Amino acid sequence: MPKILSILLLSFFSLVSFTQANRIYLGIDVLEHSGFRAVNGKTVGLLTHPAGVNRNGESTIDVLRRAKNTRLVALFGPEHGIYGNEKANVPITDKIDPRTNLPVYSLYGKYRRPNNIMLVGLDAMVIDLQDVGVRSYTYVSCMRYVMEACFEMGVEVIILDRPNPLGGYKVDGPPLDREWRSYVGAFHVPYVHGLTIGELARMAKHTPGLLEITEAKRQKGKLTVVPMKGWKRDMLWPQTGLKWVPTSPYIPDLSAVLGYAMTGLGAQEGGFSHGIGTPYPFRLLRYKGKSPQEVKSALEAKKIPGLNYKIINTQSAAGAPVQGVYVGVNNWTAVRPTEISFHMMQLAAAWSPTNPFQQVKNPALFNKHVGSTAWWNELYQRGSQARVEAFVNQWVSQAIEFQKKAQRFWIY
């Protein structure tokens, strides 16, 4: 790893101890060590992607294929596909996997949930997806849709659990208003939710009205979560001792994981760019017409807890020079990850000749990501005078209440 990347990652996890790697066993490891008990004697499908690997980096596809008393007969791919090489927001077609000769059904193309034909003959659907702890990341939405389809058909759902890379205690950002529920917001949780994918599945199974199926189907549906061994809620990813496998093209490393939570909302509209196409996706901020020093000074004036900023020189994927403001973390305990995004929106309104949020062509898409009608109204009406601090404080209170209620779904 280049020296500068190493330094920047250390700033991400400033309070994390790197002294000793913990022995974490992922859901797939626990499943294999149990003799594949949960899938024994069953014909199964598998929903996964490149980050669906065991602690040694071996694909869950290959691990399940060698289970002696289990038949893996179909693969299902989320956004970006089972090999992670498909572009974002681009429909994916069904195909035959040339490596295994298994059918691969796309759940990010003609269908967003498996249909009855795809599920016929399956006893169980195994799901092994690595999430990044943020509501708008579509893998947890894909999981929810699959649960609905499987429960409708009487197919068991088996979740192989994985760490939340941001840990299990950090909860932050606006909760999702029901009117904005969509594929980029399938759970009514704060933007940073503090749950593992297995815990989110438990929430879906045990919360009336969350799954869009009848109550009888929800209650009858069978969910099995294969938990991790050794993971604790206060662990950030580096403490697991596990290698990070890119979960999507724009999340190649741990720096981007946190960056997505921090700046992903702030560059949707208004004029900010956040480093996509550079070595620092979601961490490198620029604003057209403003120098990096002006951007840095404006952010520093906001006095956002836990963050610091430095101007760095890099280059785009095409080799063009790029200078921008790198967003660092110097106090993980103090930082509220999403806060900077809302200050970015406020600054964009201040720096534009007119309120850019009154010119948004597709406000529904913006709101599906952010999730808060009240914030949209604030931003639309007040622009540069939007009361960021008041909303952040309200969301902090709501996050505390959410976490209290969510504890009944905790596994760890």
Buried (B, 14 or more C-beta within 10 A) or exposed (E): EEEEBEEBBBBBBBEBEEEEEEEBBBBBBBBBEEEBEBBEEBBBBBBBBBBBBBBEEBBBBEBBBEBEEBBBEBBBBBBBBBEBEBEEEEEBEBBEBEEBEBBBBBBBBEBBBBEEEBBEEBBBBBBBBBBBBBBBBBBBBBBBBBBBBBBBBEBBBBBBBBBBBBBBEBBBBBBBBEEBBBBBBBBBBBBBBBBBBBBBBBBBBEBEEBBEBEEEBBEEBEBBBBBBBBBBBEBBBBBBBBEBBBBBBBBBBBBBBBBBBBBBBBBBBBBBBBBBBBBBBBBBBBBEEBEBEBBBEBBEEBEBEBBBBEBBEBEEEEEEEBBBBBBBBBEBEEBBBBBBBBBBBBBBBEBBEEBBBEEBEEBEBBBBBBBBEEBBEBBBEBBBEBBBEEBBEBBBEBBEEBBEEBEEBBBB
